[in-house]
């Protein structure tokens, strides 16, 4: 009986965790560059003598969906969308993190930022000189039009990376970082291309998330019914013992 309760409660916890992940995905269905979260769990046998019949659901490391989101035209020169695989690199907590959000802004010091975080180039954060216009090429080259001149001048290049599938996880800020903290910063990848004047939307499918949420709710209801059944079995055993 107690073996059943152990398994049921573990499964219920996993269902609640899944509901939280799905709710967060739905809340970010319109967030540019957002990558849908995935939750994973595996069956684990409880260690210890006499516990062979007890199994639980063990939550595994989180993951993210790597499929591309829809791209829409904005006409703004500082908006970029990555075509195909790859990520932009930004400074975060003294290191690097990666994102598909391409809404670039220029702060008061001329630094390029994404959501308030410095955007990285070949040698670190990109800082622009005074200019009348900024242009970003398909290979990530950042060019400016100096005051009084007619030709664009390249000043830096966006750091674009392409990690191996499954190599990134989300941190507490919602940015992507290497799954292995010892891996260090990713190298620039020359094959990654961007498209200026466009933004990539969230890759969350609202229909898929709603269907998954309903399925998870049904799973939780089944777990609660099993818990009630286990309680009735325990009560029946107590009555037999008291005889």
BANUFI-692941 format. One record per atom (N, C-alpha, C): x, y, z. Coordinates in steps of 0.05 Angstrom, whole numbers, padded with zeros to 5 digits, always signed. Example, Ala and Ser with C-alpha at 12.3 -4.5 7.8 and 13.67 -1.06 7.14 Angstrom:
// residues 2
+00264-00114+00156+00246-00090+00156+00264-00066+00156+00257-00045+00142+00273-00021+00143+00258+00001+00157
//
This chain:
// residues 243
+00017-00024+00000+00000+00000+00000+00017+00025+00000+00038+00026+00019+00054+00050+00020+00071+00053-00005+00077+00031-00019+00092+00032-00044+00075+00047-00065+00049+00042-00065+00031+00056-00084+00030+00086-00078+00028+00093-00052+00027+00122-00045+00052+00136-00054+00075+00123-00050+00101+00134-00057+00101+00141-00087+00092+00122-00103+00092+00125-00132+00072+00147-00141+00049+00147-00129+00028+00166-00136+00037+00194-00130+00047+00199-00106+00055+00226-00099+00078+00236-00116+00096+00218-00124+00118+00226-00141+00107+00234-00169+00088+00218-00179+00076+00225-00205+00060+00251-00204+00047+00256-00181+00032+00281-00179+00050+00305-00179+00073+00303-00166+00093+00324-00166+00103+00330-00194+00108+00309-00209+00117+00312-00236+00096+00326-00253+00070+00319-00249+00048+00332-00264+00046+00362-00258+00050+00369-00233+00049+00397-00225+00072+00412-00238+00095+00400-00238+00118+00413-00251+00113+00417-00281+00101+00397-00294+00095+00400-00322+00075+00422-00327+00055+00425-00310+00036+00447-00313+00049+00474-00310+00068+00477-00293+00083+00502-00290+00098+00509-00315+00111+00489-00326+00127+00493-00351+00108+00502-00374+00085+00488-00376+00067+00495-00398+00055+00522-00394+00049+00530-00369+00037+00556-00364+00057+00578-00371+00083+00574-00364+00103+00593-00371+00107+00596-00401+00105+00574-00416+00107+00575-00445+00084+00591-00457+00060+00586-00447+00037+00601-00457+00039+00631-00451+00050+00637-00427+00053+00666-00420+00073+00680-00438+00090+00665-00451+00111+00677-00468+00106+00671-00498+00082+00665-00505+00075+00659-00533+00080+00683-00551+00080+00707-00541+00084+00731-00557+00111+00745-00551+00129+00732-00536+00155+00744-00529+00174+00738-00552+00185+00759-00564+00204+00755-00587+00228+00739-00579+00235+00719-00595+00258+00702-00591+00256+00682-00569+00232+00680-00556+00229+00661-00534+00231+00632-00544+00245+00615-00528+00247+00587-00534+00230+00571-00514+00212+00554-00524+00194+00539-00506+00210+00520-00489+00202+00519-00463+00215+00501-00444+00204+00473-00447+00221+00454-00441+00213+00426-00440+00220+00415-00412+00204+00397-00402+00210+00384-00376+00213+00354-00381+00232+00342-00367+00237+00313-00371+00237+00299-00344+00229+00275-00344+00228+00258-00320+00234+00229-00327+00246+00215-00309+00253+00187-00312+00243+00171-00288+00238+00146-00292+00230+00128-00270+00254+00120-00255+00253+00121-00228+00276+00115-00211+00267+00096-00189+00282+00075-00186+00276+00056-00164+00288+00067-00138+00273+00067-00117+00282+00077-00091+00304+00060-00080+00327+00071-00074+00349+00055-00063+00344+00046-00034+00356+00025-00026+00354+00016+00002+00342-00012+00004+00350-00027+00024+00339-00054+00028+00309-00053+00034+00294-00070+00020+00266-00072+00024+00249-00052+00009+00262-00035-00008+00247-00015-00023+00246-00021-00053+00251-00045-00060+00252-00052-00089+00226-00046-00103+00203-00048-00089+00177-00045-00102+00169-00015-00104+00186+00003-00092+00179+00031-00092+00193+00045-00115+00177+00058-00132+00188+00073-00154+00178+00102-00153+00194+00120-00163+00185+00148-00163+00193+00161-00190+00181+00184-00195+00187+00199-00219+00209+00220-00212+00232+00218-00225+00254+00236-00219+00255+00258-00241+00254+00283-00233+00256+00305-00251+00285+00307-00261+00288+00309-00288+00314+00311-00300+00320+00340-00307+00343+00345-00318+00351+00372-00326+00332+00383-00347+00327+00409-00346+00309+00422-00364+00321+00423-00392+00304+00428-00411+00313+00431-00439+00296+00452-00453+00304+00459-00477+00289+00480-00492+00284+00469-00520+00262+00479-00532+00256+00472-00559+00273+00489-00578+00286+00477-00597+00305+00491-00615+00293+00497-00642+00268+00491-00646+00256+00498-00672+00253+00528-00675+00254+00538-00699+00253+00566-00705+00225+00577-00701+00223+00602-00692+00198+00616-00690+00191+00631-00715+00167+00641-00718+00160+00657-00742+00175+00683-00744+00183+00691-00768+00197+00716-00772+00178+00736-00785+00178+00760-00774+00161+00782-00784+00178+00806-00790+00170+00820-00811+00185+00844-00819+00177+00868-00801+00197+00883-00792+00192+00907-00776+00201+00932-00791+00220+00930-00809+00231+00953-00823+00251+00969-00807+00256+00961-00783+00275+00975-00765+00303+00964-00770+00322+00981-00776+00349+00971-00783+00363+00957-00760+00357+00963-00736+00370+00950-00713+00356+00924-00704+00334+00917-00717+00322+00891-00711+00335+00870-00729+00343+00847-00717+00355+00825-00732+00342+00799-00724+00338+00782-00744+00329+00755-00739+00349+00735-00751+00356+00715-00735+00375+00695-00744+00361+00676-00763+00373+00672-00786+00361+00653-00806+00374+00626-00802+00358+00606-00796+00368+00579-00790+00377+00577-00761+00398+00561-00757+00408+00556-00730+00427+00578-00721+00429+00582-00695+00448+00601-00684+00436+00620-00664+00454+00635-00650+00445+00653-00628+00463+00678-00628+00452+00699-00617+00467+00723-00611+00480+00719-00584+00503+00732-00580+00517+00730-00554+00513+00756-00539+00507+00755-00513+00504+00779-00496+00520+00775-00471+00526+00797-00457+00541+00796-00432+00520+00792-00409+00526+00773-00392+00508+00768-00369+00524+00757-00346+00522+00770-00323+00534+00761-00298+00564+00756-00302+00578+00774-00316+00606+00771-00319+00615+00751-00340+00596+00738-00353+00603+00719-00374+00586+00723-00398+00582+00701-00413+00566+00702-00438+00540+00686-00434+00520+00696-00448+00495+00681-00451+00485+00685-00479+00465+00670-00487+00457+00669-00515+00427+00672-00518+00418+00685-00539+00390+00691-00543+00384+00693-00573+00358+00689-00579+00348+00693-00606+00333+00720-00608+00330+00734-00586+00316+00760-00586+00334+00780-00601+00324+00792-00622+00341+00810-00638+00333+00839-00638+00317+00847-00618+00310+00876-00617+00333+00892-00605+00351+00901-00621+00375+00915-00612+00369+00944-00606+00381+00955-00585+00378+00983-00578+00406+00995-00574+00408+01022-00574+00433+01036-00569+00429+01052-00544+00447+01048-00524+00444+01063-00499+00458+01090-00501+00458+01105-00479+00469+01132-00479+00499+01133-00486+00513+01112-00481+00542+01111-00487+00548+01100-00514+00527+01094-00530+00531+01083-00557+00535+01053-00557+00530+01040-00535+00532+01010-00533+00507+00997-00544+00511+00976-00560+00488+00960-00570+00479+00941-00548+00453+00940-00543+00443+00923-00522+00418+00908-00532+00413+00885-00519+00388+00870-00523+00375+00866-00496+00352+00877-00493+00338+00876-00467+00355+00886-00444+00370+00907-00450+00387+00919-00429+00414+00906-00425+00420+00884-00439+00445+00870-00436+00464+00876-00459+00490+00882-00454+00508+00888-00475+00510+00866-00496+00508+00874-00521+00511+00856-00544+00540+00852-00551+00549+00828-00553+00577+00822-00557+00585+00821-00586+00610+00830-00592+00621+00828-00618+00647+00813-00618+00665+00819-00637+00691+00805-00638+00707+00808-00613+00708+00832-00601+00725+00836-00579+00711+00844-00553+00686+00838-00551+00670+00845-00527+00646+00862-00534+00635+00877-00515+00611+00893-00521+00616+00912-00544+00596+00916-00561+00598+00933-00584+00590+00961-00577+00609+00980-00581+00604+01009-00575+00608+01024-00601+00587+01039-00609+00588+01053-00635+00598+01082-00631+00613+01092-00651+00621+01120-00651+00597+01137-00659+00598+01163-00656+00576+01180-00666+00570+01175-00695+00545+01171-00702+00538+01164-00730+00510+01174-00736+00505+01176-00762+00479+01184-00771+00461+01160-00778+00474+01136-00781+00459+01113-00789+00475+01088-00781+00460+01067-00774+00472+01041-00767+00461+01020-00785+00478+01002-00795+00469+00980-00813+00482+00954-00804+00466+00932-00806+00477+00906-00798+00474+00888-00823+00497+00876-00831+00497+00859-00854+00489+00831-00848+00486+00815-00869+00477+00787-00865+00496+00770-00849+00522+00777-00850+00542+00762-00834+00546+00773-00806+00530+00794-00799+00532+00805-00772+00550+00830-00771+00562+00838-00793+00579+00862-00793+00562+00887-00787+00572+00902-00768+00558+00927-00759+00573+00951-00772+00559+00966-00788+00570+00989-00802+00556+01014-00794+00570+01037-00794+00558+01062-00787+00564+01083-00809+00548+01103-00810+00552+01126-00828+00562+01149-00811+00588+01155-00812+00598+01178-00796+00586+01204-00806+00583+01223-00788+00572+01249-00796+00589+01262-00818+00576+01273-00838+00589+01286-00859+00601+01268-00880+00598+01242-00879+00608+01224-00899+00586+01210-00913+00593+01199-00937+00572+01186-00954+00574+01156-00954+00595+01144-00944+00599+01115-00944+00597+01103-00916+00585+01079-00915+00583+01065-00890+00611+01053-00883+00617+01054-00857+00643+01044-00847+00638+01021-00827+00650+00997-00832+00647+00975-00813+00662+00981-00787+00649+00975-00764+00662+00981-00738+00665+00956-00721+00648+00936-00726+00650+00911-00709+00633+00890-00723+00631+00867-00710+00615+00845-00721+00602+00831-00698+00576+00825-00701+00562+00811-00680+00574+00783-00676+00576+00775-00650+00585+00748-00644+00562+00730-00647+00562+00713-00668+00541+00694-00673+00552+00666-00668+00537+00650-00654+00547+00623-00646+00527+00602-00655+00536+00578-00658+00518+00555-00665+00526+00531-00648+00514+00527-00625+00522+00505-00608+00511+00478-00618+00521+00457-00607+00510+00430-00614+00482+00428-00603+00465+00412-00616+00437+00408-00606+00437+00398-00577+00421+00410-00561+00418+00402-00533+00441+00412-00515+00459+00429-00525+00482+00438-00509+00475+00461-00491+00452+00474-00495+00445+00498-00480+00421+00492-00462+00420+00506-00439+00397+00505-00421+00392+00534-00412+00368+00539-00401+00361+00566-00392+00371+00570-00364+00380+00595-00359+00388+00603-00332+00364+00617-00319+00369+00628-00295+00348+00641-00280+00337+00666-00294+00353+00678-00312+00344+00702-00326+00330+00696-00353+00327+00670-00359+00314+00663-00384+00332+00663-00408+00358+00667-00403+00378+00666-00425+00389+00638-00427+00401+00632-00450+00412+00606-00455+00442+00606-00448+00451+00585-00434+00479+00582-00426+00486+00553-00431+00513+00547-00433+00521+00519-00437+00511+00501-00414+00502+00477-00421+00493+00458-00401+00516+00450-00382+00540+00449-00393+00564+00443-00377+00577+00469-00370+00576+00478-00344+00588+00503-00336+00618+00505-00342+00631+00482-00345+00660+00482-00351+00666+00487-00380+00646+00487-00397+00650+00489-00426+00661+00516-00434+00655+00537-00419+00664+00564-00426+00648+00576-00449+00657+00599-00459+00643+00614-00480+00645+00599-00506+00623+00600-00522+00623+00587-00548+00638+00604-00568+00651+00591-00588+00665+00605-00608+00646+00617-00629+00656+00638-00642+00640+00650-00664+00638+00630-00687+00614+00629-00699+00610+00611-00722+00605+00628-00747+00622+00625-00767+00620+00641-00791+00596+00635-00809+00583+00612-00804+00561+00604-00821+00534+00615-00813+00533+00626-00789+00507+00637-00779+00501+00664-00793+00477+00667-00803+00469+00691-00817+00445+00704-00803+00444+00731-00807+00421+00746-00795+00407+00761-00818+00383+00770-00812+00367+00785-00831+00358+00811-00817+00369+00833-00826+00362+00859-00814+00335+00868-00822+00321+00882-00803+00294+00891-00809+00273+00871-00803+00280+00850-00789+00262+00829-00782+00266+00820-00753+00245+00809-00741+00247+00798-00714+00235+00770-00714+00247+00752-00699+00236+00725-00695+00218+00725-00671+00194+00713-00675+00176+00711-00653+00181+00686-00635+00164+00682-00616+00167+00659-00598+00161+00633-00614+00175+00612-00607+00170+00586-00621+00149+00569-00606+00135+00582-00588+00114+00568-00573+00089+00564-00591+00079+00540-00592+00054+00534-00606+00032+00534-00585+00014+00554-00586-00007+00556-00566-00025+00531-00566-00030+00520-00590-00048+00497-00592-00034+00473-00578-00009+00468-00584+00005+00446-00572+00007+00448-00542+00011+00473-00532+00013+00477-00503-00014+00473-00490-00035+00481-00502-00062+00477-00490-00069+00448-00489-00063+00433-00511-00069+00404-00511-00052+00390-00489-00026+00398-00487-00009+00385-00467-00018+00392-00439-00028+00417-00435-00038+00425-00409-00063+00408-00400-00081+00404-00419-00104+00387-00413-00097+00358-00407-00077+00348-00422-00068+00320-00417-00055+00318-00390-00040+00338-00382-00027+00338-00356-00047+00340-00334-00068+00356-00338-00089+00358-00318-00103+00331-00313-00108+00317-00335-00120+00290-00333-00102+00271-00318-00076+00273-00324-00057+00256-00309-00057+00261-00279-00059+00287-00272-00060+00294-00244-00085+00283-00230-00108+00285-00244-00133+00275-00234-00131+00244-00229-00118+00230-00247-00114+00201-00244-00097+00195-00220-00076+00211-00216-00058+00208-00193-00074+00211-00167-00092+00231-00166-00107+00236-00142-00127+00213-00137-00138+00202-00158-00157+00179-00154-00141+00155-00144-00117+00151-00154-00101+00129-00143-00094+00133-00114-00089+00158-00107-00082+00164-00079-00106+00158-00061-00131+00165-00070-00155+00159-00055-00158+00129-00053-00152+00114-00074-00154+00085-00074-00135+00073-00054-00110+00084-00053-00091+00074-00034-00100+00079-00005-00112+00102-00001-00122+00108+00026-00144+00088+00034-00162+00082+00016-00183+00062+00022-00171+00035+00028-00151+00027+00013-00138+00002+00018-00125+00001+00046-00113+00024+00054-00101+00025+00080-00122+00023+00102-00144+00036+00098-00166+00035+00118-00177+00006+00120-00180-00007+00097-00190-00034+00097-00170-00053+00111-00144-00049+00107-00123-00065+00121-00125-00060+00152-00129-00036+00160-00131-00030+00189-00155-00044+00201-00177-00045+00187-00201-00059+00197-00196-00089+00200-00181-00100+00181-00175-00129+00182-00157-00135+00206-00138-00117+00211-00119-00121+00233-00134-00120+00260-00152-00100+00262-00166-00097+00287-00186-00119+00291-00194-00132+00267-00210-00155+00268-00235-00154+00283
//
